[in-house]
Amino acid sequence: MAESPNGIANPAEQFQNSVMQNPEDQSSAKDAAPKNTNTGDARCVEYTRKQLYEAVWSTPCQKLAASLGLSDVALAKTCRRLNIPRPTRGYWARVAAGEKLGKTPLPTPKPGQDRVLIFDVAANLQRQKEWSGAWNFAR
């Protein structure tokens, strides 16, 4: 898997690989992959509402959020704002134990919810670094 200069795996490639590992989702894999807006640089990643839904259900939210330079709470808030259902607590442990679990269907979007999201990974990581440094300094 390709890594960006900041050491984080390319989220678009990571998502594409996770979708392709799930044979029942292969039909939507072509439409589902997020798009890097800067070629050769994983700086900005675009997701449609449907792509983010597929990513949330194919990768644990903490891992997906880290690959986008966000906290899991920020990703959860984004999903809540866009009315994107997320896996329940314990979902990934049950999947790891071999259970076949279904996804909560994506509801139809309300006005303003069906849009393209752009995650600026490098800026998010830089902001996290600045904030963590300020937090450690204040202690």
N, C-alpha and C positions, 0 to 999 in steps of 0.2 A: 504494500500500500504506500502511495506517495505521501511524503510528509512535507509540510510547508516549512519555510525557513525558521519559524518559531517553534518547531518540534511537534506541532499538533497535526494529526492525520487530516488529510484533505476530506472535509465533511461530505462533499458531493460524491467522491469515490467511495468513502466509507458507507454511505447510504446505498449507493448502487450495489456494492458487494453484499450488503445485508439483505437487500431485496432479492437479489439473484440467488441467495442461499435458500430462500423460501419458495419452493416450486409452485405453490398455489397462487403466488402473487406475480409470477413471471409475465403474465399477460399485461399487467399494468406497469411493469418495470420501465418500459421506454418512456411512458408519460410521467412517471413518478420521480425520476432523478432530478435533483436540484441542479441549478446552473451556476457555474463560476462566472462572475461578471468580469473579472480581470483575468484574461487568458494567461496560463502559466503561473498564476498567483492565487492562492486560496484566500485572498484578502476579503473579498465579498462573495457571499453565497446567496442566491435567490431561491426562495421557496414559494410555491403557491400554497393555498390553504390545503389542498388535497395532498400535495407533496409532504407538507409538514405533518399531516395526519398519518401518512404512510411511514414517515421517519419515526414518529413517536411510537408507533406500534411495531416497529422492526428493530429498534435499538432502545435500551434502557435510557430514561430521560437524563440521568446524571451524565452518562457517556455522551449523549447527543448534545446536551448543553455545553459540556466541556469542549467538544469539537467546534462549537460555535462561539466559544469565548464568553458564555453566559453561565449564570448559576442555574441550578435546577428550579429554583423558585421563579426566576425571570422567565424561563421557558414555560413553566406551569401557568404563569399569569398571561403570557402570550396566547397559550392554548385556550385559556378561559375567555379572553377577550374575543377570540375568533370562533368560539363555540366548537372547539376541537376536543372530542373525548380522549382521555388518557387511560392507560391501563391502571387497574386498581392496585392497591398495595398487595404485594406478594405475587403479582402476576408473573414476574420474571423468574422467581423461585419455582413456581409451579411449572412453567415452561421448561426450566432446567431439569425438573424432576420427570419430564417426559409427558406431561399432560398436554392434550390438544385443546387449546382454548380459543374461542372466537373473539373477534374484535367487535367493539361497540360501533355500529354504523355511523358514518359521518352525517350529521344532520344538514339539512339545506341551510345555506348561509342567510343571515339577515342582511339588510342593506349595510354596506360598508365593510362586511366581513370577508367578502370574496375578493382578495387583493393579493398582490405579490409582496412578500416580505424580503427585505434585503438585510442580511446579517453581515456586518463589517467585522470579521473575525479579528484582524490585527488591532483595530481600534478597541474592540471589547477586551482583548487580552491586555493591551496597554493600560486601559482604564482600571482593570482589576489589579494590575501591578501597582499603579499609582495609589489606589485606595488602600491596598493592603499595606503599602509602605507608610501611608499617613496614619493608618490604624496602629501600626507597631510603634510609630514615633510618638503618638499620643499617650501610649501606656507609660 
